[in-house]
Structures are given as C-alpha cells and as structure tokens.
Amino acid sequence: KAGVTQTPRYLIKTRGQQVTLSCSPISGHRSVSWYQQTPGQGLQFLFEYFSETQRNKGNFPGRFSGRQFSNSRSEMNVSTLELGDSALYLCASSLDMGYEQYFGPGTRLTVT
Amino acid sequence: AQSVTQLDSQVPVFEEAPVELRCNYSSSVSVYLFWYVQYPNQGLQLLLKYLSGSTLVKGINGFEAEFNKSQTSFHLRKPSVHISDTAEYFCAVTQGGSEKLVFGKGTKLTVNP
C-alpha cells in the first residue's frame, strides 16, 4: 500500500503571497490531520478533517485553512504569508479516531 | 489541557549500549500514547503505541515502552542501540475520541561508534 504523499516537497514563497499544500492519504483512510513543525515551537496541530468535515482545529490564525475532498485528499492553504510561517508542514492520515496516524514526508515551506 | 514533557533534549550513547528516553504527560482523562521517530529530512514514523491493555508495549526496531499511569510516564527503551538509531524521537498523546496529537519537544538520540 502506498504511504501518505505530500506535494510539493519544497516550496519557496515571498511574504504576502499565499500557498496551497496537498496531501493524499493512504488508500482507505478517511481522516487527515495537518501539523506544523518548527525548531522553536516543535510540532503543533493545525486541523483535522474526516469525510470532508473539519472535526478539530488548533490554535492558528484564520490565515491557515484547509479542506478535504470526497476522495479524502486534503489541501491546506496559508494566505498572506509571514516569515514565521517557514516550517515543515506534515500531513497524517488514519482510518478514524483511535487508530494510529501515518505521516507523510512533509512539505518544507520557506518564506523570504 | 494535555501536555507532554520529554525530559532530555539530547541523549548521546555508544553503540550497543542500552538507552532510555523519558516522557511524562499530563491529562485528567484516559489517553492514548505514542512514540514516533524522525530521521533527517523525513516525516514521522510510528515506533509504538499504547491504547489499552498490557502496560509494556513492544514496537519496531527493538524498541519498547512502559505505560505507568501512577507516574504518568511512557518511557522508551532499547537494550542495545545501533548507529542507525540516530534520529529524533517524539512522544505524543491524544485523548480518546480526538485525533489531535500533542507532541513533546523531542529527544535527539545520537549513537556513537
């Protein structure tokens, strides 16, 4: 079974721009979660989607948004990028609550 | 709110020595506990999990962890490490009924020859 895939793997953007990151979960998995990893703050939960509905949301500003499609693929969007948004963005998928989450390789976003 | 404390930010050990990476959590309700490993420039790989049942959990690559409810700990152990175990290890907790993983700050394990 193919693992979680994320595209693109690397991205360089300028302050003020917006960006869209994509995540394809493991086949059959209906839950997709997003995390931000930075050296200072560590791993922080952004949001989680299940069957196209956001079930849970972390403490991030409204510039961070996401969605999930009917095939369980998910995208996250960051608008009006700030330097502090530079991070590794990780996507994880699972069958449902209570099952382990499997992580993708991440998208490394650099904001200049 | 849940929180996870990994007591050591860096742990250097020699090859074939035993290692213990410490993790404490705080939560007022029942939790699920996980250890993940991250190799450079990669995502997170699940090492092991505790959901319920036996408090001693065995995972991949020879790692094991023991859930101690009274001490709210979930320490990770390996009796003999290899150079290839050099990586960053994250302890994480999620409350039953939620997919939100709360991570510790991570422990960088360096295995020296």
HADDOCK unambig.tbl for C-alpha pairs under 7 A between the chains (distance, minus, plus):
assign (segid A and resid 42 and name CA) (segid B and resid 105 and name CA) 5.67 0.50 0.50
assign (segid A and resid 43 and name CA) (segid B and resid 103 and name CA) 6.14 0.50 0.50
assign (segid A and resid 45 and name CA) (segid B and resid 100 and name CA) 6.45 0.50 0.50
assign (segid A and resid 45 and name CA) (segid B and resid 101 and name CA) 6.81 0.50 0.50
assign (segid A and resid 90 and name CA) (segid B and resid 43 and name CA) 6.98 0.50 0.50
assign (segid A and resid 97 and name CA) (segid B and resid 97 and name CA) 5.93 0.50 0.50
assign (segid A and resid 97 and name CA) (segid B and resid 98 and name CA) 6.11 0.50 0.50
assign (segid A and resid 97 and name CA) (segid B and resid 99 and name CA) 5.63 0.50 0.50
assign (segid A and resid 98 and name CA) (segid B and resid 96 and name CA) 6.48 0.50 0.50
assign (segid A and resid 98 and name CA) (segid B and resid 97 and name CA) 6.63 0.50 0.50
assign (segid A and resid 103 and name CA) (segid B and resid 43 and name CA) 5.96 0.50 0.50
assign (segid A and resid 103 and name CA) (segid B and resid 44 and name CA) 5.55 0.50 0.50
assign (segid A and resid 103 and name CA) (segid B and resid 45 and name CA) 6.73 0.50 0.50
assign (segid A and resid 104 and name CA) (segid B and resid 43 and name CA) 5.54 0.50 0.50
assign (segid A and resid 105 and name CA) (segid B and resid 42 and name CA) 5.03 0.50 0.50
assign (segid A and resid 105 and name CA) (segid B and resid 43 and name CA) 4.03 0.50 0.50
assign (segid A and resid 106 and name CA) (segid B and resid 43 and name CA) 5.83 0.50 0.50
